[in-house]
Amino acid sequence: MWQNRAAGTLVKRGTKLYVGQSLGPLVLQVPDLVGESPRTALLRFSQRNLKLGNLTYVETTATPGIVSEDPPRGTVVKGGTPVSLLVGFPSPPSQFVMPDIIDLPLAEVRPALESRGLRISNVKFESYPGIIDGIIIRQYPLPGAPVSSRDAITVVVRQEESGVFDQQQPVDQQQQPTDVPVPIPEATQTDTNATPP
């Protein structure tokens, strides 16, 4: 209810008084925010005259974003009501110790690393005397460094510009069969919960 003169105010006879009737308190519904980002939620709240309540994060294997909200979506609330959000974020990838893959064939190393979720994203080729084509001569990260599925692994592989084997390669490497599997060092998983010495 609204009026243009406060109660108890003295007015002259014949003064016009204006009175307005209220439609009641502003009633809103909590929007559906599942899967949205916290930034999007803040924008939606400002558009609907709602407030952000508690913001809690939790690890999840699902798509990152808002997992749930309180009050739940569709709940009828008053303007300015705080809405708390539970936001999921991806779990960190497993950490491994980078193995020593120098002097091993790229054709054997790549599938071995990929089976552990690691990837060789960059392969460079250089000529190197005394080594057959396809052998890794340098690697990054270096052996012993921590590595995960998010890290890019770069290797430098021996390859002649002409595409043929080096004629100066040692006799024992010339006689090595190309179809014999070469053992790949294990990419050891690190224990993130271990207590340092």
N, C-alpha and C positions, 0 to 999 in steps of 0.2 A: 504494500500500500504506500502511496506517495501523495503529498499535498504541498502546495506552494506557500503555505503559511504554517509556521510551527504551532503546536498546541499552546494555548494561553496567550498568543499574540493579540494585541488590541488592533482592531481594524475599523475603518469607517463603515457606516451603513451603506450598503450598495456595492461594496468591494467584491469583485469576482474571485471566487476561490476555485482552484483547480485540484482535482483529485485523480490519481491514477491507481489502477488496480494491478497488483503483481500477478504474474502468471505462475508464480511458484519458483522454487530453487532450480538452477540449471542442472539438468540430468544428462549424463553422458554414459557411453558404453566404452569399456576398455577394448582397444583395438587388438586384432590378431597380429602379434609380432614374432611368432615362431619362425625361425630361419633368417630373420632380419638382423642387421648389425645394430650395436648400441647407438651409433650416430643416427641411423634411420629412426630408431625409437625416440630419440630426443626431438627430432623434427616432428614426428607424429604427435608427441605429447604437447608441443607448443601449439600445434594446430587445433588441438582438442581441449586446451586449458587443463592439462594434466601435468603432474610432476613426476620426476624420476625418484624412486625410492632407493632401496639398497641394490647395489650392483655386485653380483657374485659370479666368479669364474670357476669352471670345472673342466677337466680334461675329457675329451670325447673322441670316439673314432668316427662319428658322423660328421656331416658338413658343419663347419664352424658357423656360429650365429646364436641367436637367442633360443634357448631350449624350452623355457617356461616363464610364466609371469604371474604375479600375485598382486591384486586380484586376477583371477583367470579371465581370459578373453570373453567378451560379451557381457561381463558383469556391469550392472547399472550403478554408477557412482556419481558423486557430486563433483562439481568443478574444483580443481586444485587437489584432487586426491592423489597421493603418491602411489606409484606402481613399481614394485620391485621386480628385477629381472635376473634370471639365471642364464649366463652366457657360456657356451661351450667353445673350447679352443682345441686344436689338434695336439695329440701327444707328441713329445719330441721323438725323433727317430732313434733307433738303437745305435750306439757308438761301437766302432770296431777299431782295432789296431791295424794300421796299414801294413800289409805283408811286403816282403822284398820280392818284387817281380822282375828285377833286372836279370838278363840272360835267359829269360823264358819267352816262348813264342806267344805273340798276341792272340793267335787263334785259340790257344788253350786258356790263356789268362782271362779274356773277356767273359766267356760263359761262366767261369769259376767265380768271378766277382759278381756277375749279375745274379747268380743263384743266392747270393747273400744280400741282395738289394743294393749293391754298389754298381756304379756305372762309369765307364770310360767315355768321357764326353769329347775329348780332344785327342786326336792322334796325329803326330807329326812324323815325317820321314826324313832320314839323313843317311848318307853314305858313311860306312864305317868299315875299315879293313879288318879282315880276319874273322868276320861274323857273317853267317848266312842271312838271307832276307827273312823278314818277319820276326826277328828277335828284338825284344825291348832292350834299349841301351840306356835310357833314363826314365825316371818316373817322378811325378808330383801328385800328391804329397809324398814325402820321403818315407822310407820304411820306419815303422814305429810311431808315426804320427797318428793322432785320432782322426777318424773319418766316419762319415755317415752317408745315408742315401741322399742327403741334401748337398753333399760336396761333389764337385766335379773333379774327376781324376784325369790327368794328362800324362800321356806316354810318348816317348820318342822311339821310333822303330827303325831298325836298319833296313834300308832298301836302296839298291843301285838305281841310278837315274835311268839306265838302259832297261831295267826290269829283269836283269839276269843276275845269277849268283856271282859273287866275287871270286875270281879265279885264284886268288891267293889264300883262300880259306884253308885251315888246317885239315889234314887228312882225316882225322877222327870225326870232324864235323861233316866232311863230304860223305862219309859212309853212314852217317846217322839216318835211319829211316824217318820219313816225315810223318808216318802214321802211328808212331809209338807215343802213347800219352805221356806227357811230362807232368810230374807231381807239382801242384800249386801250393805254396805255403798257406796255411789257414789264416783267414782274416778273423783274428780273435776278438770276441765281443768283450768290451770293457764293462766292469762292474761299477756302476755309478753310485752304489751304496757302500762300497768298500771304504774302510777307515784308513786314511793315509798313515804311513809309518811315522 
